[in-house]
Amino acid sequence: MSSARAVALRALVALAKSKVARLRDELERIRLEPREMALAFELAHGVMRRERLLDFVLTPFAHRGLPKDAMLRAALRLGVQQLLFVRGMPARAAVHETVDLLRDNRAFANAMLRRVAERLEDRAADPGQPLDELPLGETRCLRLPAPLPADPVARLAIVHSLPDFLVQRWTDAFGADAAAATAAAASAVPAVFLRAMANVGGEALRQRLAEEGVVTSPTAHQLLLRWDDGNSPFATRAFADGAFLVQDPTALRAAEAVPCQPGDTVVDLCAAPGTKTMRLCERVGPDGVVYAWDVDSQRRTQILANAQRLRLTDRLRVVETVAALPVADVVLADVPCSNSGVLARRVEVRQRLREDTARSLAVTQRQILLEAVDRCRPGGAVVYSTCSIDQQENQGVVAAVRAQHPDLQLERDELTLPQAEVADGGYWALLRRLR
């Protein structure tokens, strides 16, 4: 039977060889006991989230450079991820059980991981040695085999496994302190938020989940709970009954920025997987209708599946072409983006980000926003949203489209920087079409 480590390693190798686009695609092919599956997800996503830092730790011990073999390289990263970031993981288990996954080069992998393990210390990092010691919580640290760069941007980029250009961009846009907090959020394990359906309510959902061993805590939003511990909420009667879905606070704020009323006709462009769509369906009520479209036909079926579980199909129309969309009272354009506000959650994005990514995406984003304006009746509203925190994809796109449409009025907008265990990053803007 496959172990969590074996499944995580297999997923990492498949991603490295471009056999899958997302770790999840490979992880979900194998059926494990729920706790083992949770560990496999944690390990694989942790490696991707921390890849640059893991390589920085390993490189000084590899005199000929890190191995090019995808299996060996992934196993080394997996071992160091466990040593540094899996709480309560004995060093011996992290080393030996990872090495046992390999058929070849076991002695090399064992030696590399043991040398990292020997540099772990059960004490707080010395604040006077920021280049030589890596804090691992309040009571553990790693004596680094090579010093971190003195330049604060370069150091922050390595510690949080981000491209230097991105950290520099955040520093220029938000200041050093906010950039540091944003980088930390990008490398943290993201919280899971459960959004209760409006007809259920947050407190009632919390009690129902508690009866099935799911530990949650309330948040500032009355419909949102944070999953803290216990059993999986996705194996509960509450989930099967359509009492909740997964939705981050920032995504929910974007959905609730859409000024729809009961009885309205709403268009949701780029709607998959449909979490924002479901909130719109609740708000328009049984007398309203939400038309949802997404370019991906498979993901369009996911929208409908969500609506069926949540019992909202009576007011949802999933259309096959953009031409089938009507002119609406309100239009939501939740556009494809760089995902720079959700790097902790969408770990593969780090591999795709380039300095010109945001600028290139902005071309498509402007086209989609223009389509949204065309689908909005005079006097109606358009909400533009992304899960990016880059100005080029957000305020820049809105400004460019407003320059083409003088009849568009910006009523308000909101940029949210990611905060570890609190919320993802993202942006939305509410535009009114005057005529």
N, C-alpha and C positions, 0 to 999 in steps of 0.2 A: 504493500500500500504506500502511496506517495506521502511524503512528509511535507509540512509547510515550507521548510527550507528548499526541498527539491522542487516544489511547484514554483516558488519564488524565483529560483535559479533558472528554471526552464522558461519562465516568462521574460526574464531579463535577457536571456540569450536570444529568444525569438524576436524581441524588440531590437536588439543590437544588429541582428541579421535582416531586419526589415521584413520579417515574416508576419508581423502584426503591426497595426498602427497604434494600439493602446495596450498597456499591460493588462488591463481588465479583460480584453478579448481572450488572452491566453489563460489567465488565471481562472476564468469562469468555465473553461473547457473541462477542468478536473473537479470532481466532486470530493470535497473533504468534509469532515466533521466541522460544524460551525466555528468552533474556537480555533481549530487548525487553519481553516480558511481565513479567518480574521488575521492570524499571525502571518500567513502567506502574503496577504494584501499589505500588511504593515511593513514587512521586510522588503518586498519588491518596490513599493512606492517610496519607502524610506531611502533605498539605494538611489533611485532616480532623483529624489528631492535633494540628496546630499552628495551627488556624484563628484562634483569638482573638489569638494573638501576631502572625500574619501581618497581620491587620487593624489591629492596634495600630501596626505599622510603616508600613503604607500610609496610614492615615488622615490624618496631618499633611500629606501631599502632595496630598490630594484636598480642595480648598477648598470644594467643594460636597457633600462626603461621598462615601463609596464608592459606585460605580455600582450601580444596582438591577438592571441587566441581568445575568442569571445567567451568561451566557457570558463577558462582560467581567470580571465580579467573580471568577469561577473562574480565568480566565487570569491575572489579576493575582496571585492567591494562589499559583497554580502557579509563576509566575515567581519570586516571592520565596522560595518553598520551595526551589527549585533554588539560588538565590543563597546562601541561608543554610545549608542543611542537606544538600545533596548533595555528598559529598566528591569533590574533583577536578573538579567541574563548572566550566568556564571561564565567567566572568561574561558574556562576549560571546555564548556559545552559549545560556545561560539566557535572556538578554533576546531575542535576535533569533529564535531558534527558537520561543519562546513567542509572540511577537508575530505571527509568520508563520501561526499557527493561526487568527488572527482575520480576518474579512472586513471588519469595520467597527471604527472607533475605534483603529486601529493607532498613530496618532501619539500619542494619549493614553496608551495602554498602554506604548509605547516610552519616553515621557518619564517616566512613573511608575517603571518598572523601572530605568531608568538612574539616577534620583535615589537609589534604594535602593542600587544597585551602587556609586555614588560614595562611600557611607558605609562600605563594607567596608574593613578594614585588616588587613594581614598582620602582626599582633602580638597578644600576649596582652592581654586586657582589663585595664584598670587596676582593681585591687581597691579603690582609693579612690574609684572612680566607679560604684558599683553601680546608681545610678539612670539613668546616662547611657550606659553601654556594656553591650552584650550579649555575653557570651563565646560563641564558636563553636568550641570546642575550645581546645587549648593555644596555638595560633599564629595565631588569627584572631579578630576581634571586629567588631561593628557599632556605630558611633556612632549612637545612637538619635536619630531626628528629634524626639522628645518624651520627656521624662523619665518613668521608671516611677514609680508611686505610692510614697510613703515608707512607707506601711503595709505591713508584711511579708506579711500574708495577701493583700492586694490585689495586691501585686507578684508573689508566688508564683503566684497564679491567672492573671495575664496571661502570665507567662513560660512556664507549662506549659499554657496554654489550657484552664483549668478554671473552673467556676463558683465565685464567691467563697464561697458558702455551703458548698460541699463542702470546700474547703481549710480554712475555719474549723472545720467539723465534725471533720476529721482532726486539726487542731491541738488542739482541746479533748479529743479522745479519746486521742491518742497522744503529744502533746507537739510542740513546734515542730520539733525535729530530725527526728523520724520522719515528720512531715507533709511536710517538705521532701523527704525521700528518697522518700516515696510519690508525691508530685507529679512528681518527676523520672522515676520509673519509668513513670508514666502517659503521659509524652510521649516516652519512648524507643522506639526500634524494638525490638520484642520478639524474643527468640531463638526459634528453632524447635528443639524437642526431639523426638527419634525414640525411641519406646519399643519395644525389642526384645521379641518374643514369648518367653515363658519357655522354650520348647523350643529357642530359638535362642541367646539370651544376648547381652549387650551387646558383649563383645569379639569374638565371632564375627561379629556384625552389622557392627561397625566395619571388620573386615578385608574382608568381602564388599563393603561400600560403597566402600572404598578401591580395590578392584580395578576399580571402574567410575567412578573419578575423583571420588568424593564425599568431602570432607574433614570429618571429625567428631572430636569430643573426648569423652572419658568424663566422667561427672559423679559425684556422691556416691552415686547409685543405680546398682546394677549392671546394670539393664536400660535405663538412659537414656543417650542420646548427644545432644550438641548439634551441630547442623549448622553448620559454620563457613564453608565455602567449596567451590569446585569445582562439579561438575555437580549437577543436581537429583536428589535421592534418589527422587523420585516417577516417574522414568523408568528405574528400574533393575529388573533381574531380581529383586532382593531384595524390592522393593515388590510386584511382580506375584506373587511366590511367597508373599506373606503373612508375611514375616519381621518386619514392624514396622508401627506406626501412629504418628501424631503425638499426643503427649500431654505436657502441661506437668507439671513435678515436683509442683506443688501439687494438680493434678487426680489425679495418680497416688497421692498420699498419701491423698486422700479415698477413692479406690477401695480402697486397701489397709487403710483403717481399718475396712472392712466385715468383721466376724469370721466369714466363711464358711469351711467345711471341705469336703474332698472328700465328695461324696454329698449335700450340702445342697440344699434347695430355696430359691432366692433370688428375690425380686421387686425389679425395678428400675423405679421410677416415674420419669416424665419422662426417659426413657432416651436419647433421640436426642442426638447422632448415634451414640452407642454406644461411645465409647472406654472409659468406666468399665465398661460392660456386658461388653466383651471381657475385661477383667481379671478380672471376676467369673466369667466362663465358664471361664477357665483354672484358676481356683482351686477351683471345685467339681468339676472333672474330668469324665470321661465318665460317671460314675455319678450326677452331680448335674444340676440343671437350673436355668436362669435364665429367669424370665418377665419380658419387657420390654414396657413400654407407654409411649406418648407420645401426647399429645393431637393432634399433627399427623400425619395419615396419610402424607403424603409423606416426612416425616422417619422414620416407622416403616420405610419401605422402605430408608432409608439404613442403619438398624441391621442389617437383614438382609443388605444388600450388604457391609457391613463384615465380618459373620460369615462370609459365603461366601468372601471373599478371604483371611480369616485361618483358614479351615477349622475353624470352631467351631460350625457349625450343628447338630451332633449333640446339643448340650446347651443350645440356645437355643430359646425359644418366644416369638415376637413376637405379642402378642395385640391384637385390634382394639378391645376395650372393657375398662374397669376391672373390670366384673363378671366377666370371664373370668380374673382374677387369683386364684390360690389363697391360702390362709393359708400363710405361709412361715416357715422358720427364721430368715431374716434379710431385712430390707427396706432398700433404699437409696432415699431421697427426695432427689434432686439437683434442687432446685426452681428454677423461673424466678426471676430476681432482677434487681437494678439493674445488675449487672456492674461495680460500682465497683472491684473488684479486678483487672479485666482491661481497663481503659480504653485501654491502649496497643494491645491486640489487636482490640478491638471498637470501632473508632473512631467509628462513627455514634452510639454511646450518648451521647456528650456533648450531642448535639442534643436528646435526650429527657429528660435528667435535670432534675428539678425538686425543690424543697425537700421536697415531700411524697411523692416517688417511693417512698422506702423504706417509709414508713408505709403507703402504699396497697398495696404489694406484700406486706407482712407479713400482710394479711388472707388472701390466696390461699395464701401459704406455710403459714400455720397450718392451713388446710383440708387441704392436701396432706399435711402431717405427721400430722394426725389420721387421714387415710385410711391412711397407712403403718402407724400403730399398729394400726389395725383389721385390717390384713393380716398382722400379726406374731403368731405363736403365743405363748402364755404361756411365759416363760423364754427367748424369742428376743430378737433385737436389732434396733434400727432405727438407721440412720445418716442424719442430716440434713446436707446439704451445700449450699453456695452458692459462687458466685464473687464474692460481695460482701464488703466489709470493714466494713459498717455494722452497728452493734449492734442496731438495730431489726429487721433481717432475720435476724440470727444468734442471739445469746444471748437477745434479746427474744422471738423466736418459740419457742425451746426452753422458756423459762421459762413462757410463756403456755400451751403445750400440757401441760407437766408439772403446771400448776395444775389443769387439767381431768382429768388422769390421774395420780392420786397413786401409781399402781403403776409409774410410769416412773422409773427411776433413771439419772441422768447419770453414766456411768462416766468419761468424759474428753471433752475437746473441744480444738480447736486453731484458732487464728486466725493466718493467714500474711499479712503485709503484702507487697505486690509489691516486688520488687527488680529493677532494670534488668539484663537479660541473665542473671538467675539463676532467677527464678520469678515466676509470677502471684500475685495475692492471692486469698484464699479462706478458707472456714471449714468445719469439720465437727464434729459432735457424735455421740458413740456413746451411745445410750440402751438400757437393758435393760428389757424388759417383765417385771416380776416375777410377774404373775398375769393 
